[in-house]
Amino acid sequence: MAADLHPLAPHHLPAFITAPGETDVLMVVSAVILLLAVLGIGLIFLRLHTLPERMAHKSQKLQFEIVAVLGLLALFTHVHLFWVAGLLLALIDIPDFSGLFGRMAHALERIAGMAPRQPATADDAATAEPATAAAAGDPTTPHRTESEHA
C-alpha cells in the first residue's frame, strides 16, 4: 500500500485504514458487537419485564392472569406503574378465600340438614362423595341422630 500513497499522505497509516476494495475488518467486527449487544440488552429487558409473571406463576390462576395483563399493559403503553403494580401483586400471597367459603357453605348445609349442592369440578366431586353418601342413607357412613344435633 505504501507504493500507492499520495505524496502528501503520512507514511505510517493506522492499521484500521484499509485499501480501496478490501474488506473493512474493524467495521464488520463493530457491527457484530453492536448486533450482539442490542440482542443481549433486549433479552435482558424482556427477561426483567416478565419477572412479575414468573413470580406469580406459582400462585393462583386469577392472580397470575391479572399480573400477566398488567405486564402486557406496561409493555405496550410504556406506563411503568402497571409493571410496578404487577410486581407488587406477584409478591403478595393472596389467601384462597373461595375454598374457605366453600367449606363453610358445606358445613352450614350439613348443619341445616339440606341436600348438598352438586360439585362444579372433579376435585369438588371427590370431597363431596362422603356427603352425598350420607345424604343417600349409606349405612357405612356414621349419621348423627336428632339428639346429637341438639
C-alpha positions in Angstrom: 0.0 0.0 0.0 3.0 2.3 0.5 3.7 2.5 -3.3 0.1 3.8 -4.0 0.2 6.5 -1.4 -0.2 10.1 -2.3 2.9 12.1 -1.8 1.3 14.3 0.8 -0.2 11.3 2.8 1.6 10.3 6.0 3.9 7.3 5.6 2.6 5.4 8.6 -1.2 4.8 8.4 -3.2 3.3 11.3 -4.0 -0.5 11.0 -7.7 0.1 10.8 -7.5 2.0 7.5 -8.0 -0.4 4.6 -7.0 -0.1 1.0 -9.8 0.6 -1.6 -11.7 -2.5 -2.5 -10.7 -4.5 0.6 -13.0 -5.6 3.5 -13.1 -3.2 6.4 -12.5 -5.6 9.3 -13.0 -3.1 12.0 -16.4 -2.2 10.7 -17.5 -5.8 10.4 -16.3 -6.5 14.0 -18.0 -3.4 15.3 -21.3 -4.4 13.5 -21.2 -7.9 15.0 -20.5 -6.5 18.5 -23.3 -3.9 18.1 -25.8 -6.6 17.0 -24.9 -8.9 19.9 -25.1 -6.0 22.4 -28.6 -5.0 21.1 -29.8 -8.6 21.2 -28.3 -9.1 24.7 -29.8 -6.0 26.2 -33.2 -6.7 24.6 -33.2 -10.2 26.1 -32.3 -8.8 29.5 -35.0 -6.2 29.2 -37.7 -8.8 28.2 -36.5 -11.2 31.0 -36.7 -8.4 33.5 -40.1 -7.4 32.1 -41.5 -10.9 32.6 -40.2 -11.1 36.2 -43.7 -10.4 37.8 -45.3 -13.1 35.7 -42.7 -15.7 36.5 -43.1 -14.8 40.2 -46.9 -15.1 40.1 -46.8 -18.3 38.1 -46.8 -20.4 41.3 -49.8 -18.5 42.7 -53.5 -18.7 41.9 -54.7 -18.6 38.3 -56.7 -15.4 38.7 -53.7 -13.6 40.3 -51.4 -14.9 37.6 -53.8 -13.6 34.9 -54.1 -10.2 36.5 -50.3 -9.9 36.7 -49.9 -11.0 33.1 -52.4 -8.4 31.9 -50.6 -5.7 33.9 -47.3 -6.8 32.3 -48.8 -6.6 28.8 -50.3 -3.1 29.5 -46.9 -2.0 30.8 -45.2 -3.4 27.7 -47.5 -1.8 25.1 -48.3 1.5 26.8 -44.8 2.2 28.4 -46.6 3.1 31.7 -44.2 1.7 34.2 -46.8 1.9 37.0 -48.5 -1.1 35.5 -45.3 -3.1 35.8 -44.8 -2.0 39.4 -48.4 -2.9 40.3 -47.9 -6.3 38.7 -44.7 -6.8 40.7 -46.3 -5.9 43.9 -49.3 -8.1 43.2 -47.0 -11.0 42.4 -45.1 -10.5 45.7 -48.3 -10.6 47.7 -49.7 -14.1 48.5 -53.5 -13.7 48.4 -55.2 -16.2 50.6 -57.7 -18.6 49.0 -61.0 -17.4 50.3 -63.1 -19.4 47.9 -62.0 -22.7 49.4 -62.7 -21.4 52.9 -66.1 -20.1 52.0 -66.9 -23.4 50.2 -66.1 -25.4 53.3 -68.2 -23.1 55.4 -71.1 -23.4 53.0 -70.9 -27.2 53.1 -70.7 -27.2 56.9 -73.8 -25.0 57.1 -75.7 -27.2 54.6 -74.9 -30.2 56.8 -76.0 -28.4 60.0 -79.2 -27.2 58.3 -79.9 -30.7 57.0 -80.1 -29.5 53.4 -79.1 -31.7 50.5 -75.5 -30.8 49.4 -75.2 -28.9 46.2 -73.7 -30.5 43.1 -69.9 -30.0 42.8 -68.7 -27.9 39.9 -65.3 -29.7 39.3 -63.8 -33.1 39.6 -61.8 -32.0 42.7 -65.1 -31.0 44.4 -66.7 -34.3 43.4 -64.0 -36.2 45.3 -64.6 -34.2 48.5 -68.4 -34.3 48.1 -68.7 -38.1 47.8 -68.9 -38.7 51.6 -71.6 -36.1 52.0 -73.7 -37.5 49.2 -73.3 -41.0 50.6 -74.5 -39.7 54.0 -77.5 -37.9 52.3 -78.4 -41.1 50.4 -78.6 -43.1 53.6 -75.5 -45.2 53.2 -75.2 -47.5 56.2 -71.4 -47.4 56.2 -71.2 -43.7 57.0 -72.0 -42.5 60.5 -75.1 -40.5 61.0 -76.0 -38.1 63.7 -79.3 -38.6 65.4 -81.6 -35.7 66.4 -80.4 -35.9 70.0 -76.8 -35.4 68.8 -77.7 -32.2 66.8 -79.0 -30.5 69.9 
